Amino acid sequence: MISLSLALCISAFGSLCLGMPRHFEQALKRKPHLWASRALRWLGWLLLGLAIMPAVDALGPSVGLALWASALTIAAMGQALLLTYRPRLIVPVSLLAPLLVLPLLGA
């Protein structure tokens, strides 16, 4: 569950990053539509909210929220490094992060 929270945070920050026209153009080499920017920002905030649930479910509200804050920090730093050094990897990492965690949830 902790890894799911981190994966959702990574995807959320990827969406929020791509919701900014400058970063969208940096990652995808084209300008975004207005509706795409808005949709990506909404998706990012939704995923950040959803990332709270697995952390709180696994460890309770006090420790779960602290863990979620830690996951936010790790995900934000990871996306910032990707944006700085490898902006073209933001989309694949954001899409694959939750998919890579799914096998761990079944164990």
C-alpha positions as CSV (number, residue, x, y, z in Angstrom):
1,M,0.0,0.0,0.0
2,I,2.9,2.4,0.7
3,S,4.3,1.8,-2.8
4,L,0.9,2.5,-4.3
5,S,0.7,5.8,-2.5
6,L,4.2,6.7,-3.9
7,A,3.3,5.6,-7.4
8,L,0.1,7.7,-7.3
9,C,2.1,10.7,-6.2
10,I,4.6,10.2,-9.0
11,S,1.8,10.1,-11.5
12,A,0.1,13.1,-9.9
13,F,3.2,15.3,-10.1
14,G,3.7,14.2,-13.6
15,S,0.2,15.3,-14.5
16,L,0.6,18.6,-12.7
17,C,3.9,19.2,-14.4
18,L,2.4,18.5,-17.8
19,G,-0.5,20.8,-17.0
20,M,1.9,23.7,-17.3
21,P,2.3,24.7,-20.9
22,R,6.1,25.3,-20.7
23,H,6.7,21.8,-19.2
24,F,4.3,20.2,-21.6
25,E,6.2,21.7,-24.5
26,Q,9.5,20.7,-23.0
27,A,8.4,17.0,-22.6
28,L,6.3,16.5,-25.7
29,K,7.7,19.1,-28.1
30,R,4.4,20.7,-28.9
31,K,2.0,23.2,-27.4
32,P,-0.9,21.9,-25.3
33,H,-4.5,22.7,-25.9
34,L,-6.2,24.7,-23.1
35,W,-8.5,21.9,-22.3
36,A,-5.6,19.4,-22.1
37,S,-3.8,21.7,-19.6
38,R,-6.8,22.0,-17.4
39,A,-7.6,18.2,-17.6
40,L,-4.0,17.4,-16.6
41,R,-4.1,19.7,-13.6
42,W,-7.4,18.3,-12.4
43,L,-6.1,14.8,-12.9
44,G,-3.0,15.7,-10.9
45,W,-4.9,17.0,-8.0
46,L,-7.3,14.1,-8.0
47,L,-4.4,11.6,-8.0
48,L,-2.8,13.5,-5.1
49,G,-6.0,13.1,-3.1
50,L,-6.3,9.5,-4.0
51,A,-2.7,8.9,-2.9
52,I,-3.7,9.6,0.7
53,M,-6.1,6.6,0.9
54,P,-3.6,3.7,0.6
55,A,-1.3,5.4,3.2
56,V,-4.0,6.1,5.7
57,D,-5.6,2.6,5.1
58,A,-2.3,0.8,5.7
59,L,-1.0,2.8,8.8
60,G,-3.8,4.8,10.2
61,P,-4.4,8.6,9.9
62,S,-1.5,10.0,11.9
63,V,1.3,7.8,10.5
64,G,-0.4,7.5,7.1
65,L,-0.5,11.3,6.5
66,A,3.1,11.6,7.5
67,L,4.0,8.8,5.1
68,W,1.9,10.5,2.4
69,A,3.9,13.7,3.0
70,S,7.1,11.8,2.6
71,A,5.8,10.2,-0.6
72,L,5.0,13.7,-1.9
73,T,8.5,14.8,-1.2
74,I,10.1,11.8,-2.9
75,A,7.8,12.1,-5.9
76,A,8.3,15.8,-6.3
77,M,12.0,15.5,-6.2
78,G,12.0,12.6,-8.7
79,Q,9.8,14.6,-11.2
80,A,11.9,17.7,-10.7
81,L,15.0,15.7,-11.6
82,L,13.3,14.2,-14.6
83,L,12.1,17.6,-15.8
84,T,15.6,18.9,-15.4
85,Y,17.6,16.1,-17.0
86,R,15.2,13.9,-19.0
87,P,12.0,15.7,-19.7
88,R,10.9,13.2,-22.3
89,L,10.7,10.5,-19.6
90,I,8.0,12.3,-17.6
91,V,5.1,10.7,-19.5
92,P,6.4,7.1,-19.5
93,V,7.4,7.2,-15.8
94,S,4.1,8.8,-14.8
95,L,2.1,6.2,-16.7
96,L,4.2,3.2,-15.7
97,A,4.6,3.9,-12.0
98,P,1.1,2.7,-10.9
99,L,1.3,-0.3,-13.3
100,L,4.5,-1.5,-11.9
101,V,3.0,-1.5,-8.4
102,L,0.0,-3.6,-9.2
103,P,1.8,-6.9,-9.0
104,L,3.1,-6.0,-5.5
105,L,-0.5,-5.4,-4.3
106,G,-1.5,-9.0,-5.1
107,A,1.3,-10.5,-2.9
